[in-house]
Amino acid sequence: MSDLHIRCANLTDIDAVLRFWRQAAEGTSISDDHQGVAGLISRDPEALLIAERDGLLAGTVIAGFDGWRCSFYRLAVHPDCRRRGVATALMETAEQRFSALGGRRVDAMVLEANEQAHHTWAAAGYHREDHWRRWVKPLS
């Protein structure tokens, strides 16, 4: 993947990332808007990783760490770039970030119906924990 460049997103990337997620990501989140992504980047400038190939967005992942838990969100790879190591490169870069920050375990938010993603995560050494359930409450 020598032609793949991974970097941290900045505020000028927000609109492109939001367009990319509409094309490449499964599902949507309440935070998938300019304000949500700007808040993420402002709070943790290294959390949103972007993979680019030839200047084009090929993939993203949010690698969030709150000092207690490491969490993956929004792993998305452009349909034309899948099965070419983009997801693996993003996960490895994020895992290095987590290790440097002192993280000890990573959780990944993966849609139940996204079978393709299940295979990606399993291939990277992650396993499903069926004894947990996510509980949510929108604040707005």
N, C-alpha and C positions, 0 to 999 in steps of 0.2 A: 504494500500500500504506500509506496514511496511517493506517489503523486497525491496522496491524501494529506491535507493540512488540517489539524485540529487546533482550535483556539477558543478562548472565552468570548462569549457574545458581549456586545456593548449596546448602549442605548440606541445607536443608529441602526442596529440590526433588527429591532423589534418588528417593524412592519413586514420585513422579509421572512422572519421566523413565523409570524402568524399566518402569512400566506402559505408557507411551507407546511405548517401543521395541517391546514385545511386540505392540502393535497396528499401528504404522506403519513399523517398520524391517524390512528383509530380513535374514534370518540372525541368528545370535547370536554372541557373543564370550565368551571365557573371563572377560573383565572385566565382563560385564553382570550385576553384582550390587552390593549396597550398598557393600561394601568397595572394589570396583574404582572405582566412581564417586566415592566419598568420597576415595579416594586421588588421583584426578585433580584434583578441586576443591581439595583441600588443597595439592597441589603447585603447581597453576597455576589460581588462582581465575578467570581470564578465558578459559580454554580451552573450556569447555562453554557454547555459546550457545543460548539458548532464544528461539523466536519465539512470541509470544502474540497472540491476537486475541480481544477481548471476555473477557479473563481466562482463556481456554482455551489449552492447549498446541497450537500449530499446526505446529511444527517444531523440529528440533534440528540442531546440527552440533558436532562437536568440532574445534577449530582448534588443534592442538598445535604448539608450536615449542620445539625443544630447544636453540636457539642455533646450529644447523647447518642443519636442514631444517624446512620448514613442511609439516604433514601434516593432511589432512582425514580424519575418521572419522565415522561415524554421522550422515551427512546423512539425515534422515528427515522426511517431511512427512505429516501426518494425511491419510488418504484423502479426506476431505471438503474439504480445503484445497489439493489438488494443482492445478497449472496456474493458480495465482493469484499467482505471484511470490514465494511463501514461500521456496523453495529459492534463488532468485536473491538475495533480500534477505539471507538467511543467508550465502551465499557472498561477497557483496560486503562485508558487515560483517567477516567473517573475513579476507578479503584485505586490508582496511584495517588490521586488527590486525597481520597479518604484515608489511605494509609498514612500519608504525610500529616494529616490533621489528627491522627490518633484514633481513627475509627476502627471498630472491631467486628462489625457485622453490617451487611448491606441488605436493605429491603427494597423490593421493586414493586411498584404499582403496575399491574398487568391486567388488562380487561379479560374477564372470564371467557368471552366469546372469541378472543383473538388467538386462534389456534397457532397461527404462524409465529406469533410472538412467544407462545409457550415453548416451541421448539428452539427458538433463538436463546431464550433464557436458560433452558435445560442444557443446551450445547455449551454454554458458558459456565456451567457448574452450579447453577441455581436450582433450588427445588421448592416445590409448592408446600405451604404449610396450611393444611385444611382446617386445623383446629382454631384458626384466627378468623375473625370477620371484621371488616371495616365498618365503622359507624361514622356517619357524617351528619352535619347540620350546617346548611348555608347560613352565613352571617348577614347576608343582605338579600 
